[in-house]
Amino acid sequence: MDANDMRSKSIKDLQEELKSSEKELFVHRMQQSTGQLTQTRLLKKVSRDIARIKTFLNEKARQSVVEES
């Protein structure tokens, strides 16, 4: 997902995306532990996506605090 796409999403959409990415990461970890995961790069990709989503959520939270003041 592109950074510009994430910036345009609402907090609710980002939270849903975070939840689905965390589920996806869990599935990939289970596949890796059972030897079924052939594309190990997916673990790194999904982990980075989760970090990126959390960064944008924090950014939006800071913006809302600044706007309230």
N, C-alpha and C positions, 0 to 999 in steps of 0.2 A: 504494500500500500504506500502511496506517495504521501509525503509530508503535507503537501497542500490539500490533499483530500482529507487528511486527519484534522487539519486546522479548521476546515469548513464544517466538520461534524459537530453535533451537539454533545453535551456531556453524557447524556443518556445513551446515545449511539456509541460513544467511545467506551462506556462501561460495558455495553453488550459485546462489543468487539473484544474487549479485554477478557471477558468471561469465556467467549468462544476460543480465543487464543490459548488461554490457560488449559482448557479442556483438550485442545489439540496437542499442546505440549505434553500433557499427561499421557495421551494415547501414544505419542511418539516415544516417550520414555519407556512405557510398558513394552512396546514393540522392540525397542533396543534391548531391553533386559531379557526378552525371550528369543532374541536373535532374528526377529522378523523384519527389522528396519534395515533396508538396503541403502537408503539415502540419508546418511548421518548428518548431512548438511542441514536437514530440516530442523534438527534440534537447535542449532545455532540461529537459524533464520527466525524461527518462532520466538525464541528467547529475546532476540533483538526487537522483534515486533512488539512484544509485551513491554519491553523497556521504553520503546518509542511511544506507545499508547499511554503509559503511566506518565511520561514526561509531558505529553500534551494535556493530560488531565490535571496535572499540577499547574501547568501554565494557565489553564482556564480558571482554576481555583484562585490563583493569585490575581488574575484580572478581575474576578468578581469581588474580591476583597478590596482591591484598589478602587473599584467603581462605587462600592458602598461607602467608602470614607469621604 
